[in-house]
Amino acid sequence: MAPNKDEPPAIRVYTVCDESKYLIVRNVPALGCGDELLNLFASYGDIQECKPMDAEDCESFTDVYWIKFRLFSNAR
């Protein structure tokens, strides 16, 4: 609550899209496409990490990849 009635409350709402530099890509064909996927997403900005998520449940013959961009604005 604001200390004064005339002042608006100091509240800011963040969504995952606003603050996340992580991206999860699902349904990637399990054909060893990790390097191609990295090159594709690198066109949006610098990538710090790109690795398969082996523990993630997915459909047969598909992979899930976890990508961490350097800046959160690149993950949008």
N, C-alpha and C positions, 0 to 999 in steps of 0.2 A: 504494500500500500504506500502511496506517495505521502511524504511528510506534510505536504500542503495540498489542500483540495484543488487548487488551481493548476498544479503541476501534474502532467501525465505520469503514470507509473513507469518506472524504469524496468520494463520487461521487453526482452527481445526473444523471439521464437526462432530456433534454428531447425532446419530439416536435415535429413541425411544428405540431400543434394547440396545444401549450402556448405557443409563442413567436411565432407568425406573426400579423401584422396584415394580411396580404395574402390576397386571395381571387381565384381565377380562375374565371370563370363561362363555361361553354362551351354551345354549341348555342342561342344567343340568335338568334331570327329576325332576318335582315338587313333589317329594315323601319324602321330608324332608331329603335329602342327604347331608346337609351342613356339618355335623360332619365327614362323610366319605370323603367328598371332602377335608376338612381341613387335615385329616390324610394322604390322598394321596399326596397332594402338600407339606406337611411338610417333606416328604422324600427328597425334593430338597433343603431344608434349613429352617431356623427359620422364622416363619410367625408372623408378628405383629398384623395383623387384617385380618379377613375373614368375610364378611357380604353380605347378599343378596342385590341386587340393585332393590328395588321395583319400582322405577320410570322408569326403563329401559323397553322399548318395547321389547317383546319377543313373541315367538309362544305360542299357548295354551299348557298348561300342562308342560311348561319348565320354568326354572328360570335362572337368570343371577347373578353371584357372583363376587364380587370385592375382590381381595386378595392383601395384601401388605406384601412383604417380608422384612426382616431386611436388607439384602444386595441386591443391584441391580444385582449382578452376579448370585444370586439364581433364579431370575425371567427369566433368559435367557432360 
